[in-house]
Amino acid sequence: MPMAALADEHLIDRARHGDDEAFERLVERYQSAVYSLCFHLCGDRTEAEDLAQDAFMRFHRQLN
């Protein structure tokens, strides 16, 4: 099954078990939405990028 067709739950499970490609797919799916929310909240592009990156880093650390 192509990685793009996998459900989020399956990708999260794979990422929990160390599959970096699965985590990368999750980031690709949601990076635009997360960035948009961060930009809406702070109004600064650079700050929004930093906040979005922090959000994904936290998500990655909390997978387990």
N, C-alpha and C positions, 0 to 999 in steps of 0.2 A: 504494500500500500504506500503510495507517495506520502512523504512527510506532510505536505500541505493539506491532505485530506484527513489527517488524524484529529480526533477530538481533543479538546483542551485537557480533559481529564487524563487521557492516555499520554499526552505529551508531558504533563506534570509528573505522572508516575515514572516515565522514562527519565525525566530530568532528576527526579529524586534518587534514581539509581546511577547517576553520573553521566547521563547522555547529554553532552554539551550541545549537540545539534538540536535536540528536542527543546532545550531551553532557548536556544537561538531562535527557533521557529515561534515560540511563545512571544519573545521580545518583538520579533518582526510583526506578528499579528496585532500587538497592542501598543507599539511604540508611538504611533500617531495619536491614538486616543489619550494615552498617558501624557504625552507632550502637550497636546491641546488643553487638557485639564490644567496642567501646571502653568501654562502660559495664561490661561484665563484667570488663574488665582493670583499670579504675581505680575503679569504684564510686561515681563522682560524676557527676551528670547534666550539669552545666555543663562539666566537664572532658571528658566523653564527646562533647558537642556540638563542642567545640573540636577534639578529636582527629579526629573524623569529618570536619569541615570541612577540616582540614589534609590528611587523606588524599586527599580529592577534589581539593584544590588541587594536590597533588603529582602525582596521576594526570593532571590536565589539563596540567601543565607537561611531563610526560614522554610525552605522546601522540606526539610526533614522535621 
